[in-house]
Amino acid sequence: MSDWTEEFEINAERIVIARQDLAIAVKALTELPQRTYTAFLLHRINGKTYAQIGEHLGISTPRAHQLVRKALVHVAMRFDEKDVL
Protein backbone atom coordinates (compact mmCIF):
# COMPACT_ATOMS: atom_id res chain seq x y z
CA MET A 1 0.00 0.00 0.00
CA SER A 2 1.19 3.50 -0.70
CA ASP A 3 1.71 6.05 2.06
CA TRP A 4 -1.40 7.93 0.89
CA THR A 5 -3.75 4.95 1.22
CA GLU A 6 -2.30 3.96 4.59
CA GLU A 7 -2.85 7.49 5.86
CA PHE A 8 -6.55 7.37 4.96
CA GLU A 9 -7.21 3.74 5.74
CA ILE A 10 -10.32 3.30 7.85
CA ASN A 11 -9.90 1.02 10.79
CA ALA A 12 -11.75 0.24 14.02
CA GLU A 13 -9.54 2.51 16.12
CA ARG A 14 -10.20 5.54 13.92
CA ILE A 15 -13.93 4.86 14.03
CA VAL A 16 -13.91 4.68 17.83
CA ILE A 17 -11.91 7.91 18.11
CA ALA A 18 -14.22 9.68 15.67
CA ARG A 19 -17.29 8.59 17.62
CA GLN A 20 -15.74 9.75 20.89
CA ASP A 21 -14.86 13.12 19.35
CA LEU A 22 -18.38 13.50 17.98
CA ALA A 23 -19.83 12.75 21.41
CA ILE A 24 -17.58 15.40 22.99
CA ALA A 25 -18.61 18.00 20.40
CA VAL A 26 -22.33 17.25 20.74
CA LYS A 27 -22.16 17.38 24.54
CA ALA A 28 -20.22 20.66 24.44
CA LEU A 29 -22.79 22.20 22.09
CA THR A 30 -25.68 21.14 24.31
CA GLU A 31 -24.01 22.95 27.23
CA LEU A 32 -24.25 26.28 25.41
CA PRO A 33 -26.98 28.86 25.98
CA GLN A 34 -29.67 28.56 23.30
CA ARG A 35 -28.75 31.78 21.47
CA THR A 36 -25.06 30.84 21.34
CA TYR A 37 -25.95 27.36 20.09
CA THR A 38 -28.24 28.82 17.42
CA ALA A 39 -25.59 31.31 16.26
CA PHE A 40 -23.05 28.51 15.99
CA LEU A 41 -25.38 26.27 13.95
CA LEU A 42 -26.42 29.10 11.65
CA HIS A 43 -22.79 29.93 10.92
CA ARG A 44 -21.01 26.57 10.86
CA ILE A 45 -23.79 24.32 9.56
CA ASN A 46 -26.01 26.65 7.53
CA GLY A 47 -23.20 28.90 6.28
CA LYS A 48 -24.85 32.14 7.35
CA THR A 49 -22.81 35.31 7.68
CA TYR A 50 -22.54 37.14 10.97
CA ALA A 51 -24.79 39.86 9.57
CA GLN A 52 -27.44 37.27 8.66
CA ILE A 53 -27.15 35.68 12.10
CA GLY A 54 -27.48 39.07 13.74
CA GLU A 55 -30.60 39.83 11.74
CA HIS A 56 -32.09 36.42 12.52
CA LEU A 57 -31.42 36.74 16.26
CA GLY A 58 -32.09 40.48 16.52
CA ILE A 59 -28.52 41.28 17.59
CA SER A 60 -25.63 43.23 16.11
CA THR A 61 -23.16 41.68 13.68
CA PRO A 62 -20.27 41.96 16.19
CA ARG A 63 -22.43 40.27 18.85
CA ALA A 64 -23.21 37.43 16.42
CA HIS A 65 -19.48 36.99 15.86
CA GLN A 66 -18.89 36.94 19.62
CA LEU A 67 -21.49 34.21 20.10
CA VAL A 68 -19.98 31.99 17.40
CA ARG A 69 -16.51 32.54 18.83
CA LYS A 70 -17.78 31.72 22.33
CA ALA A 71 -19.19 28.43 21.02
CA LEU A 72 -15.96 27.52 19.24
CA VAL A 73 -13.88 28.29 22.32
CA HIS A 74 -16.22 26.22 24.49
CA VAL A 75 -16.00 23.19 22.19
CA ALA A 76 -12.21 23.55 21.97
CA MET A 77 -11.97 23.66 25.76
CA ARG A 78 -13.90 20.38 26.00
CA PHE A 79 -11.45 18.76 23.57
CA ASP A 80 -8.52 20.14 25.60
CA GLU A 81 -10.02 18.54 28.71
CA LYS A 82 -10.16 15.20 26.84
CA ASP A 83 -6.46 15.46 26.05
CA VAL A 84 -5.60 16.14 29.70
CA LEU A 85 -7.49 13.12 31.00
The first five atom37 places (N, CA, C, CB, O) and aatype in JSON, in Angstrom:
{
  "aatype": [12, 15, 3, 17, 16, 6, 6, 13, 6, 9, 2, 0, 6, 1, 9, 19, 9, 0, 1, 5, 3, 10, 0, 9, 0, 19, 11, 0, 10, 16, 6, 10, 14, 5, 1, 16, 18, 16, 0, 13, 10, 10, 8, 1, 9, 2, 7, 11, 16, 18, 0, 5, 9, 7, 6, 8, 10, 7, 9, 15, 16, 14, 1, 0, 8, 5, 10, 19, 1, 11, 0, 10, 19, 8, 19, 0, 12, 1, 13, 3, 6, 11, 3, 19, 10],
  "atom_mask": [
    [1, 1, 1, 1, 1],
    [1, 1, 1, 1, 1],
    [1, 1, 1, 1, 1],
    [1, 1, 1, 1, 1],
    [1, 1, 1, 1, 1],
    [1, 1, 1, 1, 1],
    [1, 1, 1, 1, 1],
    [1, 1, 1, 1, 1],
    [1, 1, 1, 1, 1],
    [1, 1, 1, 1, 1],
    [1, 1, 1, 1, 1],
    [1, 1, 1, 1, 1],
    [1, 1, 1, 1, 1],
    [1, 1, 1, 1, 1],
    [1, 1, 1, 1, 1],
    [1, 1, 1, 1, 1],
    [1, 1, 1, 1, 1],
    [1, 1, 1, 1, 1],
    [1, 1, 1, 1, 1],
    [1, 1, 1, 1, 1],
    [1, 1, 1, 1, 1],
    [1, 1, 1, 1, 1],
    [1, 1, 1, 1, 1],
    [1, 1, 1, 1, 1],
    [1, 1, 1, 1, 1],
    [1, 1, 1, 1, 1],
    [1, 1, 1, 1, 1],
    [1, 1, 1, 1, 1],
    [1, 1, 1, 1, 1],
    [1, 1, 1, 1, 1],
    [1, 1, 1, 1, 1],
    [1, 1, 1, 1, 1],
    [1, 1, 1, 1, 1],
    [1, 1, 1, 1, 1],
    [1, 1, 1, 1, 1],
    [1, 1, 1, 1, 1],
    [1, 1, 1, 1, 1],
    [1, 1, 1, 1, 1],
    [1, 1, 1, 1, 1],
    [1, 1, 1, 1, 1],
    [1, 1, 1, 1, 1],
    [1, 1, 1, 1, 1],
    [1, 1, 1, 1, 1],
    [1, 1, 1, 1, 1],
    [1, 1, 1, 1, 1],
    [1, 1, 1, 1, 1],
    [1, 1, 1, 0, 1],
    [1, 1, 1, 1, 1],
    [1, 1, 1, 1, 1],
    [1, 1, 1, 1, 1],
    [1, 1, 1, 1, 1],
    [1, 1, 1, 1, 1],
    [1, 1, 1, 1, 1],
    [1, 1, 1, 0, 1],
    [1, 1, 1, 1, 1],
    [1, 1, 1, 1, 1],
    [1, 1, 1, 1, 1],
    [1, 1, 1, 0, 1],
    [1, 1, 1, 1, 1],
    [1, 1, 1, 1, 1],
    [1, 1, 1, 1, 1],
    [1, 1, 1, 1, 1],
    [1, 1, 1, 1, 1],
    [1, 1, 1, 1, 1],
    [1, 1, 1, 1, 1],
    [1, 1, 1, 1, 1],
    [1, 1, 1, 1, 1],
    [1, 1, 1, 1, 1],
    [1, 1, 1, 1, 1],
    [1, 1, 1, 1, 1],
    [1, 1, 1, 1, 1],
    [1, 1, 1, 1, 1],
    [1, 1, 1, 1, 1],
    [1, 1, 1, 1, 1],
    [1, 1, 1, 1, 1],
    [1, 1, 1, 1, 1],
    [1, 1, 1, 1, 1],
    [1, 1, 1, 1, 1],
    [1, 1, 1, 1, 1],
    [1, 1, 1, 1, 1],
    [1, 1, 1, 1, 1],
    [1, 1, 1, 1, 1],
    [1, 1, 1, 1, 1],
    [1, 1, 1, 1, 1],
    [1, 1, 1, 1, 1]
  ],
  "atom_positions": [
    [[0.83, -1.18, 0.0], [0.0, 0.0, 0.0], [0.88, 1.25, 0.0], [-0.95, 0.0, 1.21], [1.94, 1.28, 0.62]],
    [[0.43, 2.25, -0.69], [1.19, 3.5, -0.7], [0.97, 4.26, 0.6], [0.8, 4.37, -1.91], [0.04, 3.98, 1.35]],
    [[1.84, 5.24, 0.85], [1.71, 6.05, 2.06], [0.36, 6.75, 2.11], [2.83, 7.08, 2.13], [-0.24, 6.89, 3.18]],
    [[-0.13, 7.2, 0.95], [-1.4, 7.93, 0.89], [-2.55, 7.04, 1.34], [-1.66, 8.45, -0.53], [-3.38, 7.48, 2.14]],
    [[-2.64, 5.83, 0.85], [-3.75, 4.95, 1.22], [-3.65, 4.51, 2.67], [-3.8, 3.73, 0.31], [-4.68, 4.36, 3.33]],
    [[-2.46, 4.31, 3.18], [-2.3, 3.96, 4.59], [-2.76, 5.11, 5.48], [-0.83, 3.6, 4.89], [-3.36, 4.88, 6.53]],
    [[-2.47, 6.32, 5.07], [-2.85, 7.49, 5.86], [-4.36, 7.59, 5.99], [-2.29, 8.76, 5.22], [-4.86, 8.01, 7.04]],
    [[-5.1, 7.22, 4.95], [-6.55, 7.37, 4.96], [-7.29, 6.06, 5.15], [-6.99, 8.01, 3.68], [-8.51, 6.0, 4.96]],
    [[-6.58, 5.03, 5.51], [-7.21, 3.74, 5.74], [-8.15, 3.83, 6.94], [-6.14, 2.65, 5.96], [-7.79, 4.36, 7.99]],
    [[-9.34, 3.31, 6.77], [-10.32, 3.3, 7.85], [-10.12, 2.02, 8.65], [-11.78, 3.41, 7.3], [-10.04, 0.92, 8.09]],
    [[-10.03, 2.19, 9.94], [-9.9, 1.02, 10.79], [-10.74, 1.23, 12.04], [-8.42, 0.76, 11.16], [-11.25, 2.33, 12.27]],
    [[-10.89, 0.2, 12.84], [-11.75, 0.24, 14.02], [-11.33, 1.33, 15.0], [-11.75, -1.11, 14.71], [-12.17, 2.01, 15.58]],
    [[-10.02, 1.5, 15.18], [-9.54, 2.51, 16.12], [-9.96, 3.91, 15.69], [-8.02, 2.44, 16.26], [-10.41, 4.71, 16.51]],
    [[-9.81, 4.22, 14.42], [-10.2, 5.54, 13.92], [-11.7, 5.77, 14.09], [-9.81, 5.7, 12.44], [-12.13, 6.88, 14.41]],
    [[-12.48, 4.74, 13.88], [-13.93, 4.86, 14.03], [-14.28, 5.16, 15.48], [-14.63, 3.58, 13.56], [-15.12, 6.02, 15.76]],
    [[-13.65, 4.46, 16.41], [-13.91, 4.68, 17.83], [-13.53, 6.1, 18.23], [-13.14, 3.65, 18.69], [-14.28, 6.78, 18.92]],
    [[-12.37, 6.55, 17.79], [-11.91, 7.91, 18.11], [-12.86, 8.94, 17.53], [-10.48, 8.14, 17.58], [-13.19, 9.92, 18.2]],
    [[-13.3, 8.74, 16.3], [-14.22, 9.68, 15.67], [-15.55, 9.74, 16.42], [-14.47, 9.29, 14.2], [-16.1, 10.83, 16.6]],
    [[-16.04, 8.62, 16.86], [-17.29, 8.59, 17.62], [-17.13, 9.29, 18.96], [-17.76, 7.14, 17.83], [-18.02, 10.01, 19.4]],
    [[-16.0, 9.08, 19.61], [-15.74, 9.75, 20.89], [-15.66, 11.27, 20.69], [-14.43, 9.23, 21.52], [-16.22, 12.03, 21.48]],
    [[-14.97, 11.69, 19.65], [-14.86, 13.12, 19.35], [-16.22, 13.73, 19.04], [-13.9, 13.35, 18.19], [-16.52, 14.84, 19.47]],
    [[-17.04, 13.02, 18.29], [-18.38, 13.5, 17.98], [-19.2, 13.65, 19.26], [-19.1, 12.55, 16.99], [-19.91, 14.64, 19.43]],
    [[-19.1, 12.69, 20.14], [-19.83, 12.75, 21.41], [-19.39, 13.96, 22.24], [-19.63, 11.46, 22.22], [-20.22, 14.62, 22.85]],
    [[-18.1, 14.24, 22.26], [-17.58, 15.4, 22.99], [-18.14, 16.69, 22.39], [-16.04, 15.43, 22.97], [-18.59, 17.57, 23.12]],
    [[-18.12, 16.79, 21.08], [-18.61, 18.0, 20.4], [-20.1, 18.2, 20.66], [-18.35, 17.91, 18.9], [-20.53, 19.31, 20.97]],
    [[-20.88, 17.14, 20.53], [-22.33, 17.25, 20.74], [-22.62, 17.65, 22.17], [-23.03, 15.92, 20.4], [-23.45, 18.52, 22.41]],
    [[-21.94, 17.03, 23.13], [-22.16, 17.38, 24.54], [-21.78, 18.84, 24.8], [-21.33, 16.44, 25.47], [-22.5, 19.56, 25.48]],
    [[-20.65, 19.27, 24.25], [-20.22, 20.66, 24.44], [-21.25, 21.63, 23.87], [-18.85, 20.89, 23.78], [-21.55, 22.65, 24.48]],
    [[-21.79, 21.32, 22.71], [-22.79, 22.2, 22.09], [-24.07, 22.25, 22.91], [-23.1, 21.73, 20.67], [-24.71, 23.3, 22.99]],
    [[-24.46, 21.14, 23.51], [-25.68, 21.14, 24.31], [-25.51, 21.91, 25.62], [-26.11, 19.72, 24.61], [-26.51, 22.26, 26.26]],
    [[-24.28, 22.18, 26.01], [-24.01, 22.95, 27.23], [-24.14, 24.46, 26.99], [-22.61, 22.63, 27.75], [-24.19, 25.23, 27.95]],
    [[-24.21, 24.86, 25.75], [-24.25, 26.28, 25.41], [-25.64, 26.88, 25.65], [-23.83, 26.5, 23.96], [-26.64, 26.18, 25.56]],
    [[-25.68, 28.18, 25.96], [-26.98, 28.86, 25.98], [-27.63, 28.76, 24.58], [-26.82, 30.36, 26.41], [-26.93, 28.67, 23.57]],
    [[-28.94, 28.77, 24.55], [-29.67, 28.56, 23.3], [-29.24, 29.52, 22.18], [-31.16, 28.72, 23.55], [-29.04, 29.1, 21.05]],
    [[-29.11, 30.8, 22.51], [-28.75, 31.78, 21.47], [-27.35, 31.53, 20.92], [-28.85, 33.2, 22.03], [-27.12, 31.7, 19.72]],
    [[-26.42, 31.14, 21.78], [-25.06, 30.84, 21.34], [-25.06, 29.6, 20.45], [-24.13, 30.63, 22.55], [-24.41, 29.57, 19.41]],
    [[-25.8, 28.59, 20.87], [-25.95, 27.36, 20.09], [-26.54, 27.66, 18.71], [-26.84, 26.34, 20.84], [-26.05, 27.17, 17.69]],
    [[-27.59, 28.46, 18.69], [-28.24, 28.82, 17.42], [-27.28, 29.58, 16.51], [-29.5, 29.66, 17.67], [-27.21, 29.3, 15.31]],
    [[-26.56, 30.54, 17.07], [-25.59, 31.31, 16.26], [-24.54, 30.39, 15.66], [-24.91, 32.4, 17.13], [-24.19, 30.52, 14.49]],
    [[-24.05, 29.46, 16.46], [-23.05, 28.51, 15.99], [-23.6, 27.68, 14.83], [-22.6, 27.59, 17.14], [-22.95, 27.56, 13.78]],
    [[-24.79, 27.11, 15.01], [-25.38, 26.27, 13.95], [-25.63, 27.07, 12.68], [-26.69, 25.65, 14.43], [-25.36, 26.59, 11.58]],
    [[-26.15, 28.28, 12.83], [-26.42, 29.1, 11.65], [-25.14, 29.38, 10.87], [-27.07, 30.43, 12.06], [-25.14, 29.38, 9.64]],
    [[-24.05, 29.61, 11.59], [-22.79, 29.93, 10.92], [-22.08, 28.69, 10.38], [-21.87, 30.67, 11.88], [-21.76, 28.63, 9.19]],
    [[-21.85, 27.71, 11.24], [-21.01, 26.57, 10.86], [-21.75, 25.52, 10.05], [-20.45, 25.93, 12.09], [-21.14, 24.86, 9.2]],
    [[-23.03, 25.35, 10.27], [-23.79, 24.32, 9.56], [-24.54, 24.91, 8.37], [-24.77, 23.63, 10.51], [-24.51, 24.35, 7.28]],
    [[-25.2, 26.05, 8.59], [-26.01, 26.65, 7.53], [-25.25, 27.67, 6.68], [-27.21, 27.31, 8.13], [-25.77, 28.14, 5.67]],
    [[-24.02, 28.0, 7.08], [-23.2, 28.9, 6.28], [-23.64, 30.35, 6.27], [0.0, 0.0, 0.0], [-23.31, 31.09, 5.35]],
    [[-24.38, 30.76, 7.28], [-24.85, 32.14, 7.35], [-23.72, 33.07, 7.77], [-26.04, 32.26, 8.33], [-22.81, 32.68, 8.51]],
    [[-23.79, 34.29, 7.28], [-22.81, 35.31, 7.68], [-23.18, 35.84, 9.06], [-22.76, 36.47, 6.63], [-24.28, 35.6, 9.56]],
    [[-22.25, 36.55, 9.66], [-22.54, 37.14, 10.97], [-23.66, 38.16, 10.86], [-21.28, 37.81, 11.54], [-24.49, 38.27, 11.76]],
    [[-23.7, 38.89, 9.77], [-24.79, 39.86, 9.57], [-26.14, 39.14, 9.48], [-24.55, 40.68, 8.29], [-27.12, 39.6, 10.07]],
    [[-26.19, 38.03, 8.77], [-27.44, 37.27, 8.66], [-27.85, 36.69, 10.01], [-27.28, 36.14, 7.63], [-29.03, 36.68, 10.36]],
    [[-26.87, 36.22, 10.77], [-27.15, 35.68, 12.1], [-27.69, 36.79, 13.0], [-25.87, 35.04, 12.73], [-28.67, 36.61, 13.72]],
    [[-27.03, 37.94, 12.94], [-27.48, 39.07, 13.74], [-28.91, 39.45, 13.42], [0.0, 0.0, 0.0], [-29.71, 39.7, 14.32]],
    [[-29.23, 39.49, 12.15], [-30.6, 39.83, 11.74], [-31.59, 38.77, 12.24], [-30.68, 39.96, 10.19], [-32.66, 39.1, 12.75]],
    [[-31.21, 37.52, 12.09], [-32.09, 36.42, 12.52], [-32.34, 36.45, 14.03], [-31.47, 35.08, 12.13], [-33.46, 36.21, 14.48]],
    [[-31.31, 36.75, 14.8], [-31.42, 36.74, 16.26], [-31.76, 38.1, 16.86], [-30.14, 36.24, 16.86], [-32.0, 38.21, 18.06]],
    [[-31.79, 39.13, 16.02], [-32.09, 40.48, 16.52], [-30.95, 41.07, 17.33], [0.0, 0.0, 0.0], [-31.18, 41.77, 18.32]],
    [[-29.71, 40.77, 16.9], [-28.52, 41.28, 17.59], [-27.6, 41.92, 16.55], [-27.79, 40.15, 18.37], [-27.83, 41.79, 15.35]],
    [[-26.57, 42.59, 17.02], [-25.63, 43.23, 16.11], [-24.72, 42.17, 15.46], [-24.78, 44.28, 16.85], [-24.59, 41.05, 15.96]],
    [[-24.12, 42.56, 14.35], [-23.16, 41.68, 13.68], [-21.99, 41.33, 14.59], [-22.65, 42.33, 12.39], [-21.62, 40.15, 14.67]],
    [[-21.38, 42.32, 15.28], [-20.27, 41.96, 16.19], [-20.71, 41.01, 17.3], [-19.68, 43.22, 16.81], [-19.95, 40.13, 17.7]],
    [[-21.94, 41.17, 17.79], [-22.43, 40.27, 18.85], [-22.61, 38.85, 18.29], [-23.76, 40.79, 19.44], [-22.33, 37.88, 18.98]],
    [[-23.08, 38.74, 17.05], [-23.21, 37.43, 16.42], [-21.84, 36.76, 16.33], [-23.85, 37.56, 15.01], [-21.71, 35.57, 16.61]],
    [[-20.84, 37.52, 15.94], [-19.48, 36.99, 15.86], [-19.0, 36.52, 17.24], [-18.52, 38.06, 15.3], [-18.39, 35.46, 17.36]],
    [[-19.28, 37.31, 18.26], [-18.89, 36.94, 19.62], [-19.53, 35.62, 20.05], [-19.28, 38.05, 20.61], [-18.88, 34.78, 20.67]],
    [[-20.8, 35.44, 19.71], [-21.49, 34.21, 20.1], [-20.88, 32.98, 19.42], [-22.98, 34.31, 19.77], [-20.7, 31.94, 20.05]],
    [[-20.59, 33.11, 18.13], [-19.98, 31.99, 17.4], [-18.61, 31.69, 17.98], [-19.88, 32.31, 15.88], [-18.25, 30.53, 18.18]],
    [[-17.84, 32.73, 18.25], [-16.51, 32.54, 18.83], [-16.62, 31.87, 20.2], [-15.78, 33.88, 18.96], [-15.84, 30.96, 20.52]],
    [[-17.57, 32.31, 21.01], [-17.78, 31.72, 22.33], [-18.06, 30.22, 22.2], [-18.95, 32.43, 23.07], [-17.53, 29.42, 22.97]],
    [[-18.88, 29.85, 21.23], [-19.19, 28.43, 21.02], [-17.95, 27.65, 20.62], [-20.28, 28.28, 19.95], [-17.69, 26.57, 21.15]],
    [[-17.18, 28.19, 19.69], [-15.96, 27.52, 19.24], [-14.96, 27.34, 20.38], [-15.32, 28.3, 18.1], [-14.34, 26.28, 20.51]],
    [[-14.8, 28.36, 21.19], [-13.88, 28.29, 22.32], [-14.36, 27.23, 23.32], [-13.75, 29.67, 23.02], [-13.56, 26.47, 23.86]],
    [[-15.66, 27.19, 23.55], [-16.22, 26.22, 24.49], [-15.96, 24.78, 24.0], [-17.73, 26.46, 24.68], [-15.54, 23.92, 24.78]],
    [[-16.23, 24.54, 22.74], [-16.0, 23.19, 22.19], [-14.51, 22.85, 22.26], [-16.5, 23.11, 20.71], [-14.15, 21.74, 22.64]],
    [[-13.66, 23.79, 21.91], [-12.21, 23.55, 21.97], [-11.76, 23.24, 23.39], [-11.44, 24.77, 21.43], [-10.9, 22.38, 23.59]],
    [[-12.33, 23.92, 24.36], [-11.97, 23.66, 25.76], [-12.35, 22.22, 26.16], [-12.67, 24.68, 26.7], [-11.61, 21.56, 26.89]],
    [[-13.49, 21.76, 25.69], [-13.9, 20.38, 26.0], [-12.93, 19.37, 25.38], [-15.34, 20.13, 25.49], [-12.65, 18.34, 25.98]],
    [[-12.44, 19.66, 24.18], [-11.45, 18.76, 23.57], [-10.13, 18.84, 24.32], [-11.24, 19.11, 22.09], [-9.44, 17.82, 24.44]],
    [[-9.75, 20.01, 24.81], [-8.52, 20.14, 25.6], [-8.63, 19.32, 26.88], [-8.24, 21.62, 25.94], [-7.65, 18.69, 27.31]],
    [[-9.81, 19.33, 27.5], [-10.02, 18.54, 28.71], [-9.85, 17.05, 28.4], [-11.42, 18.81, 29.31], [-9.3, 16.31, 29.22]],
    [[-10.3, 16.62, 27.25], [-10.16, 15.2, 26.84], [-8.68, 14.83, 26.76], [-10.86, 14.94, 25.47], [-8.27, 13.75, 27.18]],
    [[-7.88, 15.73, 26.21], [-6.46, 15.46, 26.05], [-5.72, 15.42, 27.38], [-5.83, 16.51, 25.17], [-4.69, 14.75, 27.49]],
    [[-6.24, 16.11, 28.38], [-5.6, 16.14, 29.7], [-5.9, 14.85, 30.45], [-6.09, 17.36, 30.51], [-5.06, 14.35, 31.21]],
    [[-7.08, 14.31, 30.25], [-7.49, 13.12, 31.0], [-6.76, 11.89, 30.59], [-8.95, 12.88, 30.85], [-7.01, 10.82, 31.13]]
  ]
}
